[in-house]
Amino acid sequence: MSTVTNAESQSHHVTGAPRRRTRPAPVPRLDWRIRFAALSLVWGFSFLLIKVGTGAYAPFQVTLGRLVFGTAVLAVAMAVKRQRLPRGVRTWTHLAVAAFLLNALPFSLFAYAELTIPSTLAGICNATSPLWGMALSLVALSEDRPSRRRVAGLGIGFLGVLTVLGAWQGFQGLDARGTAMALLASLSYPIGWIYVRRTLAAAGNSHLSLMGAQLLLATVQLAVVTPLFTTLPTTFRALPLLAVAALGALGTGLALLIQYGLVAEVGPTTAQMVTYFLPVIATVAGVSLLGETLTWSTPVGAAVVLAGAALTQTKSRPRDRN
């Protein structure tokens, strides 16, 4: 994960620097548990907001609006902290690829997917990202080696996916295209994380600077693509527009700031636990506020997916290795 990588590298840089004077550590304004809960809520509700937004606007328009509002939040944060955008053609080239894999592509795929699938299913598909990430890291990252526990978690997780999709009844009533888009969006995240880890881990810029540039590039990408496939809306309905604004300002911009603060304070392992709360919140929001139907296989399968994902994130002991 790019956030984890940059936070760790900055931590090593700070601890390795000589200290001229001792200053007390700044006290966070809010307890990390409150910020953790807030991050879980805004990300969990993102799937509901996408559903509401696509009810009035085209998926590309929802994604573009999301990126515009998210970039605006990070731009304000950079201005307050007096940080500049990174320099160098090489860095910006890598950031353009990261922007596509981590923002433009998955955001668009989820928006298109929710035209035909419930927001609850989209949220559960999103929970498969750790499973895809574990499978890809075994191939792409030499330091990640398979263990019985992690391989078992991978198998259990995908068994949960089949349960959610109703494989035993031939996937009846399932929109294959929308589900495939949601799963592809979830796959895009770990591909992007691995790419960032290999190309930008030692960029030397702050996380805020890199993330601001990344969202800016993703916004430019969508600004080019959107007019080619959509027409300007003749009316702007208030509720969907507010949903898009909240999706960008809260679910993208503010959420990234909160996530980075959590990684810096409590470490990446604890911060990434937020992933396991998202499908639960997305399901509750979709059923209670949008009236989406829920069968027994959805929560049961989601629980199995999360159990498998949790196993893939555990560190192996020497005796567990094959």
DODREN-122984 format. One record per residue: residue in three letters; z, x, y of N, C-alpha, C in turn. Coordinates in steps of 0.001 Angstrom, whole numbers, padded with zeros to 6 digits, always signed. Layout:
AlaZXYZXYZXY
...
This chain:
Met+000000+000851-001195+000000+000000+000000+000000+000887+001245
Ser-000894+000600+002187-001025+001442+003364+000240+001467+004191
Thr+000898+000326+004311+002132+000262+005091+003186+001177+004522
Val+003327+001144+003211+004320+001984+002551+003993+003441+002748
Thr+002731+003797+002592+002329+005188+002698+002623+005737+004078
Asn+002249+005019+005115+002468+005505+006460+003937+005564+006816
Ala+004704+004581+006370+006138+004588+006658+006805+005783+006005
Glu+006416+006082+004760+007008+007209+004055+006639+008520+004719
Ser+005361+008672+005118+004929+009915+005730+005622+010140+007057
Gln+005827+009068+007829+006528+009209+009095+007985+009565+008866
Ser+008580+008999+007826+009978+009306+007520+010138+010778+007180
His+009211+011326+006382+009280+012737+006026+009095+013604+007261
His+008211+013195+008157+007975+013978+009365+009223+014023+010239
Val+009892+012897+010382+011077+012839+011226+012217+013647+010636
Thr+012448+013485+009335+013570+014181+008720+013334+015686+008658
Gly+012093+016117+008681+011805+017539+008603+011809+018218+009951
Ala+011900+017484+011041+011857+018059+012380+013243+018514+012802
Pro+013316+019627+013567+014630+020082+014048+015207+019112+015055
Arg+016521+018983+015047+017202+018057+015940+017904+018823+017044
Arg+017603+018464+018275+018256+019108+019404+019519+018371+019832
Arg+019504+017076+019665+020678+016302+020058+020843+015157+019070
Thr+022043+014730+018900+022346+013657+017957+022493+012348+018697
Arg+021699+011366+018250+021771+010049+018859+022085+009028+017788
Pro+022870+008025+018132+023157+006987+017136+021892+006222+016783
Ala+021783+005829+015522+020616+005077+015073+020595+003717+015751
Pro+019399+003267+016184+019329+001945+016834+019698+000831+015880
Val+020424-000127+016371+020865-001245+015550+019807-002347+015603
Pro+019281-002790+014439+018271-003846+014446+018800-005114+015099
Arg+017900-005835+015774+018320-007056+016437+018731-008122+015431
Leu+018037-008185+014311+018320-009155+013270+018559-008434+011955
Asp+019455-008971+011153+019703-008419+009829+018403-008434+009027
Trp+018204-007420+008201+016941-007301+007474+016708-008483+006538
Arg+017793-009106+006052+017639-010262+005163+017031-011448+005904
Ile+017380-011606+007174+016799-012682+007971+015322-012415+008195
Arg+014981-011166+008497+013573-010819+008706+012790-010925+007395
Phe+013419-010588+006297+012788-010733+004982+012456-012201+004719
Ala+013423-013081+005006+013196-014513+004815+012103-015029+005743
Ala+012094-014541+006988+011064-014965+007937+009682-014527+007473
Leu+009576-013307+006951+008298-012815+006443+007833-013646+005257
Ser+008747-013990+004367+008405-014822+003219+007870-016179+003667
Leu+008499-016752+004681+008091-018073+005166+006712-018038+005815
Val+006503-017076+006729+005223-017069+007448+004067-016748+006514
Trp+004289-015857+005546+003221-015567+004599+003051-016702+003593
Gly+004157-017314+003173+004056-018427+002242+003360-019633+002843
Phe+003597-019898+004127+002963-021020+004815+001528-020723+005239
Ser+001092-019463+005099-000256-019104+005529-001318-019909+004787
Phe-001064-020208+003516-002063-020931+002723-002174-022385+003190
Leu-001060-022972+003588-001101-024309+004178-001861-024288+005500
Leu-001622-023269+006328-002298-023170+007618-003801-022989+007442
Ile-004200-022232+006422-005632-022064+006139-006243-023420+005784
Lys-005533-024184+004961-006020-025502+004538-006203-026419+005743
Val-005231-026414+006632-005319-027265+007825-006455-026796+008731
Gly-006589-025491+008899-007631-024949+009760-009030-025253+009262
Thr-009254-025109+007954-010586-025358+007393-010908-026853+007334
Gly-009937-027706+007647-010216-029121+007718-011051-029492+008932
Ala-011113-028601+009930-011878-028880+011148-012869-027783+011503
Tyr-012621-026572+011016-013468-025441+011383-014010-024752+010135
Ala-015135-024082+010295-015746-023358+009187-014850-022198+008767
Pro-014887-021805+007485-014027-020714+007012-014148-019427+007826
Phe-015377-019036+008173-015544-017830+008985-014904-017995+010357
Gln-014958-019204+010917-014340-019450+012220-012819-019367+012127
Val-012265-019879+011042-010816-019779+010828-010407-018322+010714
Thr-011181-017540+009956-010863-016127+009775-010989-015361+011080
Leu-012037-015641+011840-012212-014964+013131-011060-015296+014069
Gly-010689-016574+014142-009563-016951+014986-008281-016278+014543
Arg-008074-016219+013238-006885-015555+012699-006831-014098+013134
Leu-007953-013407+013069-007994-011990+013431-007839-011788+014932
Val-008413-012675+015722-008288-012554+017177-006825-012669+017596
Phe-006130-013688+017092-004723-013875+017462-003839-012764+016879
Gly-004136-012326+015655-003364-011242+015057-003538-009937+015799
Thr-004781-009627+016196-005050-008412+016953-004364-008451+018310
Ala-004330-009625+018924-003678-009766+020229-002189-009425+020142
Val-001541-009871+019076-000109-009577+018907+000118-008074+018760
Leu-000705-007422+017952-000546-005980+017770-000906-005215+019041
Ala-001864-005714+019805-002218-005067+021066-001046-005103+022045
Val-000351-006241+022088+000837-006342+022947+001917-005377+022467
Ala+002130-005311+021145+003141-004398+020602+002800-002950+020929
Met+001525-002591+020839+001109-001226+021164+001320-000934+022646
Ala+001045-001917+023485+001233-001723+024917+002712-001536+025253
Val+003567-002324+024629+005010-002219+024875+005533-000850+024439
Lys+005043-000374+023289+005498+000923+022770+004658+002089+023270
Arg+003684+001795+024128+002837+002813+024738+002137+003679+023692
Gln+001561+003010+022733+000810+003711+021707-000679+003480+021919
Arg-001473+004510+021585-002911+004447+021758-003599+004300+020404
Leu-004828+003869+020466-005630+003765+019254-005935+005162+018725
Pro-006107+005304+017420-006393+006627+016846-007731+007171+017315
Arg-007901+008464+017187-009139+009117+017577-009808+009727+016351
Gly-011092+010022+016511-011832+010678+015438-012772+009733+014717
Val-014029+010140+014584-015028+009318+013906-014647+009102+012445
Arg-014130+010123+011798-013761+010021+010381-012677+008970+010176
Thr-011651+008990+011030-010567+008015+010917-011080+006599+011135
Trp-011919+006409+012142-012437+005076+012429-013373+004582+011327
Thr-014089+005499+010694-014957+005103+009578-014126+004589+008418
His-013071+005321+008081-012186+004874+006996-011488+003568+007366
Leu-011115+003423+008614-010462+002187+009054-011417+000996+008977
Ala-012702+001229+009214-013679+000147+009115-013773-000368+007683
Val-013741+000555+006714-013757+000148+005304-012467-000587+004959
Ala-011330-000061+005425-010044-000708+005174-009992-002098+005799
Ala-010555-002242+006991-010572-003537+007664-011351-004558+006852
Phe-012439-004124+006245-013239-005031+005423-012488-005424+004153
Leu-011902-004445+003458-011265-004700+002168-009922-005412+002299
Leu-009176-005138+003367-007818-005672+003499-007719-006879+004434
Asn-008744-007111+005234-008661-008210+006206-009883-009117+006176
Ala-011024-008607+006582-012211-009452+006723-012603-010140+005419
Leu-012673-009392+004332-013105-009962+003053-012079-010920+002455
Pro-010821-010497+002220-009870-011437+001589-009550-012647+002454
Phe-009430-012471+003764-009156-013609+004635-010278-014642+004540
Ser-011517-014158+004535-012666-015065+004447-012730-015742+003093
Leu-012478-014982+002023-012538-015551+000677-011482-016636+000484
Phe-010267-016404+000965-009228-017428+000847-009608-018674+001639
Ala-010217-018485+002816-010616-019634+003626-011696-020450+002922
Tyr-012672-019782+002339-013717-020492+001599-013156-021117+000329
Ala-012241-020425-000347-011663-020943-001590-010924-022251-001353
Glu-010222-022332-000219-009405-023525+000023-010223-024729+000485
Leu-011535-024582+000561-012376-025755+000755-012385-026631-000486
Thr-012161-025994-001659-012288-026723-002926-011074-026619-003834
Ile-010114-025748-003520-008919-025657-004360-007684-025918-003504
Pro-006582-026367-004102-005355-026622-003335-004766-025332-002781
Ser-004018-025461-001713-003350-024293-001143-002321-023721-002109
Thr-001746-024586-002969-000786-024101-003959-001444-023123-004928
Leu-002651-023449-005393-003355-022564-006315-003747-021263-005625
Ala-004153-021340-004355-004495-020137-003609-003288-019213-003493
Gly-002111-019789-003234-000901-018982-003133-000542-018307-004438
Ile-000756-018999-005541-000466-018409-006853-001475-017323-007189
Cys-002742-017550-006857-003757-016509-007078-003420-015249-006294
Asn-002875-015424-005097-002477-014281-004283-001407-013434-004983
Ala-000572-014086-005796+000506-013375-006489-000015-012458-007585
Thr-001312-012535-007911-001867-011649-008931-002200-010270-008376
Ser-002092-010067-007067-002422-008771-006473-001679-007600-007114
Pro-000355-007709-007367+000314-006589-008049-000251-006307-009432
Leu-000728-007337-010123-001318-007122-011444-002626-006352-011329
Trp-003495-006791-010409-004730-006056-010175-004429-004633-009726
Gly-003444-004495-008861-003105-003175-008342-002653-002229-009428
Met-001831-002737-010355-001356-001894-011442-002515-001470-012333
Ala-003404-002412-012654-004550-002102-013510-005473-001072-012858
Leu-005713-001226-011558-006595-000293-010862-005962+001077-010679
Ser-004660+001110-010400-003985+002389-010166-003974+003267-011406
Leu-003962+002642-012567-003993+003421-013804-005300+004194-013934
Val-006348+003664-013313-007659+004306-013384-007902+005210-012182
Ala-007501+004741-010988-007862+005434-009758-006838+006461-009296
Leu-005568+006283-009688-004516+007186-009235-003936+007937-010418
Ser-004131+009239-010423-003710+010041-011573-002200+010084-011738
Glu-001447+009864-010629+000011+009923-010742+000612+008684-011377
Asp-000170+007616-011485+000307+006389-012119-000161+006344-013565
Arg+000754+006544-014483+000411+006559-015897+000939+005296-016571
Pro+000219+004823-017587+000656+003588-018246+001924+003792-019064
Ser+002724+002775-019174+003903+002765-020026+003922+001441-020766
Arg+004700+001372-021827+004769+000132-022601+005226-001034-021728
Arg+006203-000770-020881+006751-001833-020042+005710-002346-019052
Arg+004982-001438-018407+004015-001842-017394+002797-002517-018031
Val+002358-002006-019169+001241-002636-019870+001641-004031-020345
Ala+002889-004154-020812+003381-005470-021224+003418-006423-020035
Gly+003854-005920-018885+003880-006747-017684+002491-007204-017290
Leu+001509-006316-017446+000131-006666-017127-000357-007791-018035
Gly-000079-007669-019323-000493-008700-020269+000203-010023-020021
Ile+001509-009969-019746+002270-011188-019469+001756-011861-018200
Gly+001471-011059-017189+001002-011613-015928-000310-012362-016072
Phe-001246-011784-016775-002531-012459-016933-002438-013638-017900
Leu-001449-013619-018804-001177-014800-019605-000704-015944-018706
Gly+000090-015593-017696+000526-016595-016729-000639-017156-015931
Val-001604-016292-015587-002794-016759-014869-003546-017791-015703
Leu-003714-017495-016998-004405-018436-017883-003641-019752-017991
Thr-002303-019681-017926-001491-020897-017978-001701-021737-016726
Val-001699-021086-015570-001924-021804-014312-003292-022482-014317
Leu-004300-021789-014850-005664-022313-014824-005936-023318-015936
Gly-004987-023485-016865-005160-024455-017944-006202-024030-018959
Ala-006119-022801-019436-007126-022263-020364-007159-023035-021670
Trp-005993-023547-022150-005932-024228-023451-006689-025560-023451
Gln-006981-026078-022252-007731-027334-022185-009119-027134-021570
Gly-009605-025905-021682-010951-025606-021224-011122-025594-019721
Phe-010059-025299-018983-010102-025228-017515-010617-026529-016889
Gln-010249-027644-017487-010724-028940-016998-010152-029245-015610
Gly-011004-029802-014744-010591-030157-013400-010430-028984-012462
Leu-010830-027795-012901-010668-026589-012093-011978-026256-011400
Asp-011912-026000-010121-013105-025554-009403-013268-024059-009630
Ala-014223-023700-010442-014389-022305-010848-014747-021413-009661
Arg-015613-021893-008782-016056-021065-007662-014902-020768-006711
Gly-014159-021803-006327-013055-021594-005408-011967-020714-005998
Thr-011663-020925-007287-010647-020105-007947-011094-018658-008047
Ala-012366-018445-008373-012894-017081-008459-012807-016378-007109
Met-013076-017115-006024-012972-016530-004682-011537-016114-004369
Ala-010579-016967-004731-009172-016652-004469-008725-015433-005274
Leu-009162-015348-006527-008812-014199-007358-009486-012934-006852
Leu-010720-013057-006393-011423-011897-005837-010744-011420-004560
Ala-010258-012357-003751-009516-011980-002552-008257-011196-002920
Ser-007575-011637-003972-006366-010950-004420-006686-009575-004967
Leu-007857-009430-005582-008295-008129-006092-008662-007190-004956
Ser-009161-007745-003854-009587-006913-002735-008421-006150-002112
Tyr-007235-006744-002109-006083-006074-001504-005754-004745-002184
Pro-005528-004691-003496-005205-003398-004105-006345-002385-004011
Ile-007596-002846-004020-008702-001915-003818-008575-001270-002441
Gly-008268-002099-001441-008086-001576-000093-006890-000648+000012
Trp-005786-001000-000654-004591-000149-000610-004864+001223-001214
Ile-005561+001242-002332-005892+002514-002977-006809+003335-002079
Tyr-007764+002674-001445-008672+003380-000539-007896+003992+000628
Val-006999+003212+001225-006205+003711+002349-005317+004864+001901
Arg-004737+004733+000741-003847+005783+000224-004597+007099+000049
Arg-005855+007025-000310-006643+008232-000554-007256+008801+000723
Thr-007450+007983+001737-008202+008450+002903-007389+008535+004193
Leu-006356+007707+004348-005653+007631+005622-004167+007974+005540
Ala-003690+008345+004345-002262+008621+004188-001808+009767+005082
Ala-002694+010740+005304-002334+011904+006116-003066+011899+007451
Ala-003365+010716+007969-004131+010630+009217-003341+011129+010425
Gly-002011+011088+010348-001188+011592+011443-000943+010594+012548
Asn-001454+009388+012407-001219+008350+013416-000105+007427+012960
Ser+000500+006716+013915+001544+005764+013573+000939+004578+012835
His+001793+003887+012081+001316+002703+011378+000804+001654+012358
Leu+001491+001456+013455+001100+000455+014437-000276+000775+015008
Ser-000524+002032+015298-001813+002438+015835-002938+002191+014835
Leu-002720+002576+013582-003737+002377+012556-003972+000896+012281
Met-002884+000117+012215-003013-001300+011915-003691-002031+013068
Gly-003384-001650+014296-004045-002262+015436-005544-001996+015430
Ala-005923-000760+015136-007343-000415+015064-008023-001128+013904
Gln-007315-001230+012788-007882-001894+011607-008167-003367+011880
Leu-007212-004067+012485-007434-005474+012803-008524-005647+013863
Leu-008597-004712+014809-009644-004770+015820-011019-004659+015166
Leu-011167-003736+014224-012441-003567+013529-012778-004788+012679
Ala-011773-005359+012022-012013-006575+011238-012465-007722+012141
Thr-011888-007800+013337-012291-008828+014295-013745-008641+014705
Val-014144-007403+014945-015535-007117+015304-016468-007501+014164
Gln-016066-007191+012935-016894-007540+011777-017110-009044+011686
Leu-016040-009817+011867-016176-011277+011803-016914-011824+013015
Ala-016774-011170+014159-017478-011621+015359-018983-011467+015193
Val-019407-010507+014388-020829-010315+014116-021327-011310+013072
Val-020517-011553+012040-020947-012387+010924-020879-013875+011253
Thr-019827-014301+011923-019581-015738+012141-020739-016477+012816
Pro-021313-015962+013904-022422-016702+014535-023660-016830+013641
Leu-023790-015965+012651-024956-016006+011778-024872-017148+010768
Phe-023655-017590+010454-023472-018588+009405-022834-019890+009891
Thr-022448-019945+011141-021792-021150+011661-022358-021502+013032
Thr-022086-022702+013447-022439-023137+014799-021158-023428+015573
Leu-021223-023285+016862-020046-023487+017702-019574-024936+017598
Pro-018295-025165+017338-017793-026544+017241-017992-027300+018555
Thr-018323-028572+018429-018498-029411+019628-017162-029921+020154
Thr-016192-030025+019262-014848-030441+019657-013828-029489+019048
Phe-012693-029367+019701-011630-028488+019216-010370-029342+019000
Arg-010160-029707+017735-009003-030526+017393-007734-029696+017518
Ala-006708-030312+018092-005501-029576+018459-004756-029026+017247
Leu-004487-029868+016241-003672-029430+015113-004325-028296+014332
Pro-005603-028390+013940-006230-027258+013248-006278-025995+014108
Leu-006485-026173+015406-006514-025012+016294-005150-024343+016359
Leu-004097-025139+016420-002744-024582+016397-002453-023893+015070
Ala-002988-024452+013979-002804-023835+012671-003451-022461+012619
Val-004656-022346+013182-005347-021051+013212-004592-020059+014090
Ala-004103-020537+015230-003337-019661+016130-002064-019161+015454
Ala-001359-020055+014757-000138-019657+014050-000466-018715+012895
Leu-001576-018982+012212-001999-018131+011111-002233-016702+011582
Gly-002837-016556+012767-003108-015228+013285-001909-014571+013937
Ala-001271-015297+014865-000165-014708+015623+001064-014458+014754
Leu+001384-015435+013874+002585-015307+013042+002262-014714+011665
Gly+001299-015318+010966+001018-014910+009599+000285-013602+009467
Thr-000258-013076+010577-000957-011789+010526-000286-010771+011444
Gly-000323-011014+012748+000223-010041+013681+001720-009806+013543
Leu+002516-010857+013739+003971-010717+013657+004409-010314+012257
Ala+003763-010869+011234+004140-010551+009858+003979-009064+009563
Leu+002910-008452+010068+002706-007024+009841+003775-006194+010537
Leu+004180-006612+011728+005246-005901+012428+006569-006010+011676
Ile+006865-007200+011175+008103-007389+010408+008062-006564+009128
Gln+006914-006581+008439+006797-005845+007189+007040-004354+007400
Tyr+006434-003794+008433+006620-002370+008688+008078-002055+009001
Gly+008725-002922+009770+010132-002705+010062+010996-002745+008817
Leu+010669-003643+007888+011421-003721+006636+011212-002472+005783
Val+009973-002012+005704+009684-000811+004916+010452+000382+005471
Ala+010467+000503+006801+011159+001619+007424+012668+001544+007231
Glu+013219+000320+007158+014678+000165+007085+015221+000134+005662
Val+014602-000647+004791+015158-000828+003447+014286-000208+002358
Gly+013142+000352+002726+012293+001012+001745+011218+000096+001185
Pro+010148+000684+000646+009019-000114+000153+009341-000978-001046
Thr+010240-000504-001919+010544-001271-003124+011158-002621-002787
Thr+012143-002621-001894+012780-003871-001494+011833-004725-000665
Ala+011079-004091+000234+010184-004844+001111+009097-005572+000334
Gln+008600-004950-000732+007509-005577-001471+007977-006749-002335
Met+009288-006938-002456+009800-008079-003204+009429-009412-002563
Val+008993-009355-001298+008586-010582-000619+007424-011242-001357
Thr+006635-010446-002069+005479-010971-002806+005884-012071-003778
Tyr+007059-011965-004368+007473-012888-005409+007950-014237-004865
Phe+008162-014315-003563+008586-015580-002966+007402-016391-002439
Leu+006269-015740-002214+005134-016410-001575+004598-017596-002362
Pro+004337-017473-003693+003808-018642-004401+004780-019806-004438
Val+006068-019509-004454+007065-020585-004445+006990-021352-003136
Ile+006968-020615-002020+006912-021258-000706+005582-021981-000525
Ala+004477-021351-000956+003166-021985-000831+003103-023283-001625
Thr+003720-023293-002798+003720-024494-003632+004547-025606-003003
Val+005739-025274-002546+006600-026276-001902+005924-026843-000659
Ala+005310-025972+000142+004639-026424+001364+003447-027318+001042
Gly+002633-026912+000068+001452-027692-000276+001784-029058-000837
Val+002813-029123-001682+003186-030396-002305+003885-031313-001318
Ser+004813-030768-000536+005631-031612+000344+004910-032007+001633
Leu+004081-031140+002180+003456-031416+003470+001998-031857+003371
Leu+001303-031410+002330-000105-031777+002188-000332-032792+001071
Gly+000709-033095+000317+000589-034076-000750-000238-033600-001934
Glu-000306-032302-002153-001074-031775-003276-000347-032069-004588
Thr-001113-032341-005623-000524-032659-006917-000077-031391-007638
Leu+000893-031572-008506+001453-030421-009222+001705-030816-010667
Thr+001091-030077-011587+001338-030292-013010+002304-029236-013523
Trp+002842-029465-014734+003849-028551-015260+003320-027131-015419
Ser+002017-026984-015684+001467-025653-015945+001451-024769-014707
Thr+001438-025377-013525+001377-024574-012301+002664-023796-012057
Pro+003842-024452-011982+005060-023662-011773+005411-022769-012950
Val+005157-023242-014179+005456-022422-015360+004575-021178-015369
Gly+003265-021372-015155+002356-020238-015118+002669-019284-013990
Ala+003040-019831-012816+003393-018977-011683+004610-018123-011997
Ala+005606-018704-012681+006801-017946-013058+006439-016806-014008
Val+005516-017072-014930+005083-016026-015868+004325-014926-015127
Val+003479-015321-014166+002748-014340-013362+003717-013428-012616
Leu+004733-014020-011992+005692-013234-011228+006518-012323-012127
Ala+006857-012807-013317+007605-011970-014265+006771-010761-014677
Gly+005499-010996-014965+004625-009890-015328+004427-008924-014181
Ala+004243-009458-012967+004068-008594-011794+005311-007749-011555
Ala+006485-008327-011758+007732-007578-011578+007816-006427-012572
Leu+007387-006650-013803+007411-005584-014805+006460-004451-014450
Thr+005319-004783-013872+004359-003730-013532+004860-002845-012410
Gln+005835-003324-011636+006346-002545-010512+007549-001687-010886
Thr+008043-001822-012119+009197-001030-012533+008770+000393-012838
Lys+009644+001333-012546+009353+002735-012809+009633+003059-014277
Ser+008785+003864-014826+008897+004211-016235+009878+005345-016457
Arg+010553+005306-017577+011401+006407-018018+010620+007215-019053
Pro+010992+008475-019217+010229+009306-020176+010105+008690-021538
Arg+011152+008017-022042+011099+007465-023377+010198+006239-023456
Asp+009835+005653-022260+008977+004474-022266+007499+004828-022322
Arg+007174+006099-022122+005786+006485-022044+005181+006556-023437
Asn+003871+006209-023476+003189+006272-024760+002926+007720-025130
